[in-house]
Amino acid sequence: MAVPRMRRVNEVLREVLGEEVKELADPGLEPVTITAVDTSPDLRHARVYFTVLGGPEEREGAQGALERAHGTLQAAIASETRLKRTPTLRFEYDEAVETGLRIAHLLDEGSEDSQ
């Protein structure tokens, strides 16, 4: 579990990255939402979790667009925050949303079967 300081750092990074992704002109980033950031305690690395509307093709396109925008996103973090270090970003698809939808669907099916 993250300590309060790291939670604040993660939230600030999520907000900065979310705003920067909206401002970039890359069409591959239009359906992307930054859902969470997990920064290492030494601030050297950060995993950035994202979701995207669509299927696997859109997911791969968004992953590529985020990788292309890596330098711009790191520069935004450096200019918008007052951290000792600017963490190196690694982008990962957030499967939590998909898992939640799948569970909700299964629960709905189960409630329909019992009636």
DRENTIMI-737101 format. One record per residue (C-alpha): residue number from 1; residue in three letters; chain; x, z, y. Coordinates in steps of 0.1 Angstrom, whole numbers, m for minus. Last residue first. Layout:
 mipa marlo guba     x     z     y
  NUM   ALA    A     X     Z     Y
...
***
This chain:
 mipa marlo guba     x     z     y
  115   GLN    A  m355  m115  m156
  114   SER    A  m322  m107  m174
  113   ASP    A  m310  m143  m173
  112   GLU    A  m315  m146  m136
  111   SER    A  m294  m115  m129
  110   GLY    A  m266  m127  m151
  109   GLU    A  m265  m161  m134
  108   ASP    A  m263  m144  m100
  107   LEU    A  m235  m122  m112
  106   LEU    A  m216  m152  m125
  105   HIS    A  m220  m170   m91
  104   ALA    A  m209  m139   m72
  103   ILE    A  m178  m136   m95
  102   ARG    A  m169  m173   m89
  101   LEU    A  m174  m169   m52
  100   GLY    A  m151  m138   m52
   99   THR    A  m125  m156   m72
   98   GLU    A  m125  m186   m49
   97   VAL    A  m121  m163   m19
   96   ALA    A   m93  m143   m36
   95   GLU    A   m74  m175   m44
   94   ASP    A   m54  m174   m12
   93   TYR    A   m31  m205   m13
   92   GLU    A     5  m195    m6
   91   PHE    A    27  m203    24
   90   ARG    A    62  m189    27
   89   LEU    A    74  m179    62
   88   THR    A   108  m167    71
   87   PRO    A   103  m136    93
   86   THR    A   113  m135   129
   85   ARG    A   135  m105   134
   84   LYS    A   135   m75   157
   83   LEU    A    98   m82   165
   82   ARG    A    85   m86   200
   81   THR    A    57  m111   192
   80   GLU    A    44  m143   208
   79   SER    A    76  m162   213
   78   ALA    A    92  m156   179
   77   ILE    A    59  m159   161
   76   ALA    A    52  m193   178
   75   ALA    A    87  m204   169
   74   GLN    A    80  m196   133
   73   LEU    A    48  m216   134
   72   THR    A    65  m246   150
   71   GLY    A    93  m245   124
   70   HIS    A    69  m243    95
   69   ALA    A    46  m271   107
   68   ARG    A    57  m295    80
   67   GLU    A    52  m267    54
   66   LEU    A    18  m260    67
   65   ALA    A     9  m297    65
   64   GLY    A    22  m298    29
   63   GLN    A     1  m268    19
   62   ALA    A   m29  m283    36
   61   GLY    A   m26  m315    18
   60   GLU    A   m22  m297   m15
   59   ARG    A   m53  m277    m9
   58   GLU    A   m72  m308     3
   57   GLU    A   m63  m325   m30
   56   PRO    A   m72  m294   m50
   55   GLY    A  m107  m292   m37
   54   GLY    A  m124  m287    m3
   53   LEU    A  m123  m262    25
   52   VAL    A   m90  m245    28
   51   THR    A   m77  m210    24
   50   PHE    A   m45  m195    35
   49   TYR    A   m21  m167    26
   48   VAL    A    12  m164    46
   47   ARG    A    39  m146    27
   46   ALA    A    64  m131    51
   45   HIS    A   102  m127    48
   44   ARG    A   129  m110    68
   43   LEU    A   108   m83    84
   42   ASP    A   128   m55    65
   41   PRO    A    95   m41    52
   40   SER    A    85   m75    37
   39   THR    A    56   m91    55
   38   ASP    A    22   m99    38
   37   VAL    A     0  m121    59
   36   ALA    A   m37  m127    54
   35   THR    A   m65  m152    56
   34   ILE    A   m51  m181    76
   33   THR    A   m79  m206    77
   32   VAL    A   m72  m243    71
   31   PRO    A   m99  m270    75
   30   GLU    A   m82  m287   105
   29   LEU    A   m46  m283    92
   28   GLY    A   m43  m317    75
   27   PRO    A   m54  m333   107
   26   ASP    A   m22  m322   124
   25   ALA    A   m28  m316   161
   24   LEU    A   m17  m280   161
   23   GLU    A   m39  m257   182
   22   LYS    A   m60  m242   154
   21   VAL    A   m28  m235   133
   20   GLU    A   m13  m217   164
   19   GLU    A   m44  m194   167
   18   GLY    A   m43  m185   130
   17   LEU    A    m5  m180   130
   16   VAL    A    m7  m156   160
   15   GLU    A   m37  m137   145
   14   ARG    A   m21  m134   110
   13   LEU    A    12  m123   125
   12   VAL    A    m5   m96   145
   11   GLU    A   m24   m85   114
   10   ASN    A     8   m83    93
    9   VAL    A    26   m63   120
    8   ARG    A    m3   m39   123
    7   ARG    A    m5   m34    85
    6   MET    A    33   m29    85
    5   ARG    A    30    m2   111
    4   PRO    A     2    15    92
    3   VAL    A    21    17    59
    2   ALA    A    13   m10    34
    1   MET    A     0     0     0
***
